Protein backbone atom coordinates (compact mmCIF):
# COMPACT_ATOMS: atom_id res chain seq x y z
CA UNK A 1 0.00 0.00 0.00
CA UNK A 2 1.18 3.50 -0.84
CA UNK A 3 2.31 5.38 2.31
CA UNK A 4 0.08 8.32 1.38
CA UNK A 5 -2.89 5.92 1.28
CA UNK A 6 -2.02 4.70 4.77
CA UNK A 7 -1.92 8.29 6.06
CA UNK A 8 -5.24 8.99 4.36
CA UNK A 9 -6.77 5.87 5.93
CA UNK A 10 -5.45 6.74 9.39
CA UNK A 11 -6.72 10.32 9.11
CA UNK A 12 -10.23 9.28 8.12
CA UNK A 13 -10.31 6.58 10.81
CA UNK A 14 -9.23 9.16 13.37
CA UNK A 15 -11.94 11.56 12.22
CA UNK A 16 -14.61 8.84 12.41
CA UNK A 17 -14.87 9.36 16.17
CA UNK A 18 -17.04 12.27 17.38
CA UNK A 19 -14.75 13.06 20.33
CA UNK A 20 -11.76 13.39 18.01
CA UNK A 21 -13.76 15.57 15.61
CA UNK A 22 -14.67 17.79 18.57
CA UNK A 23 -11.01 18.00 19.54
CA UNK A 24 -10.11 19.02 15.99
CA UNK A 25 -12.88 21.64 16.04
CA UNK A 26 -11.58 23.05 19.33
CA UNK A 27 -7.98 23.11 18.06
CA UNK A 28 -9.09 25.04 14.98
CA UNK A 29 -9.48 28.00 17.38
CA UNK A 30 -5.93 27.60 18.72
CA UNK A 31 -3.65 25.29 20.71
CA UNK A 32 -4.90 23.73 23.95
CA UNK A 33 -3.65 21.47 26.72
CA UNK A 34 -5.10 18.04 27.45
CA UNK A 35 -6.88 19.51 30.48
CA UNK A 36 -8.48 22.19 28.32
CA UNK A 37 -9.45 19.66 25.67
CA UNK A 38 -10.95 17.33 28.30
CA UNK A 39 -13.24 19.98 29.86
CA UNK A 40 -16.33 19.51 27.67
CA UNK A 41 -16.27 15.71 27.79
CA UNK A 42 -17.60 13.32 30.43
CA UNK A 43 -14.54 11.09 29.98
CA UNK A 44 -11.20 10.89 31.77
CA UNK A 45 -8.15 12.92 30.83
CA UNK A 46 -6.45 9.60 30.06
CA UNK A 47 -9.17 8.84 27.49
CA UNK A 48 -8.72 12.28 25.94
CA UNK A 49 -4.95 11.64 25.83
CA UNK A 50 -5.59 8.40 23.93
CA UNK A 51 -7.77 10.28 21.45
CA UNK A 52 -4.98 12.81 21.00
CA UNK A 53 -2.49 9.98 20.37
CA UNK A 54 -4.73 8.67 17.57
CA UNK A 55 -4.86 12.17 16.08
CA UNK A 56 -1.05 12.43 16.40
CA UNK A 57 -0.53 9.09 14.66
CA UNK A 58 -2.73 10.35 11.82
CA UNK A 59 -0.58 13.51 11.79
CA UNK A 60 -3.64 15.70 12.34
CA UNK A 61 -2.20 17.25 15.51
CA UNK A 62 1.22 17.87 17.02
CA UNK A 63 2.44 18.57 20.55
CA UNK A 64 5.07 21.01 21.68
CA UNK A 65 6.68 21.70 25.02
CA UNK A 66 6.14 25.13 26.54
CA UNK A 67 7.76 25.16 29.98
CA UNK A 68 5.48 22.88 32.05
CA UNK A 69 2.76 22.78 29.40
CA UNK A 70 2.50 20.45 26.41
CA UNK A 71 -0.02 22.18 24.15
CA UNK A 72 -1.66 20.30 21.31
CA UNK A 73 -1.72 22.05 17.93
CA UNK A 74 -3.76 21.42 14.84
CA UNK A 75 -1.73 20.42 11.78
CA UNK A 76 -3.42 22.54 9.10
CA UNK A 77 -1.28 21.12 6.29
CA UNK A 78 -2.60 17.63 7.00
CA UNK A 79 -6.22 18.84 7.00
CA UNK A 80 -5.53 20.69 3.75
CA UNK A 81 -4.26 17.45 2.20
CA UNK A 82 -7.54 15.74 3.18
CA UNK A 83 -9.54 18.63 1.77
CA UNK A 84 -7.58 18.43 -1.48
CA UNK A 85 -8.22 14.69 -1.74
CA UNK A 86 -11.95 15.19 -1.21
CA UNK A 87 -11.96 18.18 -3.56
CA UNK A 88 -10.68 16.21 -6.51
CA UNK A 89 -13.70 13.91 -6.33
CA UNK A 90 -16.07 16.83 -5.84
CA UNK A 91 -14.74 18.39 -9.07
CA UNK A 92 -15.29 15.12 -10.96
CA UNK A 93 -18.90 14.93 -9.75
CA UNK A 94 -19.54 18.58 -10.59
CA UNK A 95 -18.27 18.00 -14.12
CA UNK A 96 -20.54 14.96 -14.45
CA UNK A 97 -23.53 17.02 -13.32
CA UNK A 98 -22.65 19.80 -15.80
CA UNK A 99 -22.47 17.23 -18.58
CA UNK A 100 -25.81 15.74 -17.54
CA UNK A 101 -27.39 19.20 -17.41
CA UNK A 102 -26.08 20.00 -20.91
CA UNK A 103 -27.42 16.69 -22.24
CA UNK A 104 -30.85 17.33 -20.71
CA UNK A 105 -30.96 20.84 -22.15
CA UNK A 106 -29.92 19.53 -25.55
CA UNK A 107 -32.58 16.81 -25.41
CA UNK A 108 -35.23 19.37 -24.41
CA UNK A 109 -34.17 21.66 -27.26
CA UNK A 110 -34.46 18.79 -29.76
CA UNK A 111 -38.03 18.23 -28.58
CA UNK A 112 -38.78 21.94 -28.82
CA UNK A 113 -39.29 22.34 -25.07
CA UNK A 114 -38.22 25.37 -23.10
CA UNK A 115 -35.31 24.52 -20.77
CA UNK A 116 -36.18 24.42 -17.09
CA UNK A 117 -33.83 26.03 -14.60
C-alpha positions as MATLAB code, in Angstrom:
seq = 'XXXXXXXXXXXXXXXXXXXXXXXXXXXXXXXXXXXXXXXXXXXXXXXXXXXXXXXXXXXXXXXXXXXXXXXXXXXXXXXXXXXXXXXXXXXXXXXXXXXXXXXXXXXXXXXXXXXXX';
ca = [
       0.000    0.000    0.000;
       1.177    3.500   -0.839;
       2.314    5.382    2.314;
       0.081    8.316    1.376;
      -2.890    5.916    1.277;
      -2.016    4.705    4.774;
      -1.919    8.292    6.055;
      -5.236    8.995    4.359;
      -6.771    5.873    5.932;
      -5.451    6.744    9.393;
      -6.722   10.325    9.112;
     -10.229    9.279    8.120;
     -10.306    6.580   10.808;
      -9.225    9.162   13.374;
     -11.945   11.557   12.223;
     -14.606    8.839   12.406;
     -14.870    9.359   16.173;
     -17.044   12.271   17.384;
     -14.747   13.060   20.327;
     -11.758   13.387   18.009;
     -13.756   15.566   15.608;
     -14.672   17.792   18.569;
     -11.013   18.001   19.541;
     -10.111   19.024   15.987;
     -12.884   21.642   16.036;
     -11.577   23.049   19.332;
      -7.983   23.106   18.061;
      -9.091   25.036   14.982;
      -9.476   27.996   17.376;
      -5.929   27.600   18.718;
      -3.652   25.288   20.713;
      -4.897   23.728   23.951;
      -3.651   21.469   26.718;
      -5.096   18.036   27.447;
      -6.879   19.508   30.482;
      -8.479   22.194   28.323;
      -9.455   19.661   25.674;
     -10.947   17.333   28.300;
     -13.235   19.982   29.862;
     -16.328   19.512   27.666;
     -16.274   15.715   27.794;
     -17.597   13.321   30.426;
     -14.542   11.094   29.975;
     -11.203   10.893   31.770;
      -8.153   12.915   30.834;
      -6.451    9.597   30.058;
      -9.174    8.838   27.495;
      -8.717   12.284   25.942;
      -4.953   11.635   25.830;
      -5.594    8.401   23.932;
      -7.771   10.282   21.446;
      -4.980   12.810   20.999;
      -2.494    9.977   20.373;
      -4.729    8.666   17.575;
      -4.856   12.166   16.075;
      -1.055   12.434   16.399;
      -0.531    9.093   14.655;
      -2.733   10.348   11.819;
      -0.579   13.512   11.790;
      -3.643   15.701   12.339;
      -2.204   17.253   15.509;
       1.217   17.873   17.024;
       2.439   18.569   20.545;
       5.073   21.010   21.682;
       6.676   21.702   25.023;
       6.137   25.127   26.536;
       7.762   25.158   29.981;
       5.475   22.883   32.050;
       2.756   22.777   29.405;
       2.498   20.449   26.409;
      -0.024   22.181   24.155;
      -1.657   20.302   21.311;
      -1.718   22.049   17.929;
      -3.765   21.417   14.838;
      -1.728   20.417   11.777;
      -3.418   22.544    9.103;
      -1.278   21.125    6.292;
      -2.604   17.631    7.001;
      -6.216   18.840    6.997;
      -5.532   20.690    3.750;
      -4.260   17.447    2.203;
      -7.539   15.736    3.185;
      -9.541   18.629    1.767;
      -7.575   18.429   -1.483;
      -8.218   14.690   -1.745;
     -11.953   15.189   -1.210;
     -11.965   18.177   -3.558;
     -10.680   16.209   -6.512;
     -13.700   13.911   -6.327;
     -16.073   16.833   -5.842;
     -14.744   18.386   -9.067;
     -15.286   15.122  -10.956;
     -18.895   14.933   -9.753;
     -19.545   18.582  -10.587;
     -18.274   17.997  -14.123;
     -20.536   14.959  -14.450;
     -23.535   17.020  -13.323;
     -22.653   19.801  -15.795;
     -22.470   17.228  -18.584;
     -25.813   15.743  -17.543;
     -27.387   19.204  -17.410;
     -26.078   19.999  -20.911;
     -27.422   16.688  -22.245;
     -30.847   17.327  -20.707;
     -30.956   20.845  -22.154;
     -29.925   19.525  -25.553;
     -32.584   16.807  -25.405;
     -35.230   19.372  -24.406;
     -34.170   21.657  -27.264;
     -34.458   18.794  -29.757;
     -38.034   18.227  -28.582;
     -38.776   21.935  -28.815;
     -39.287   22.339  -25.070;
     -38.217   25.366  -23.096;
     -35.311   24.522  -20.773;
     -36.180   24.416  -17.089;
     -33.832   26.026  -14.600;
];
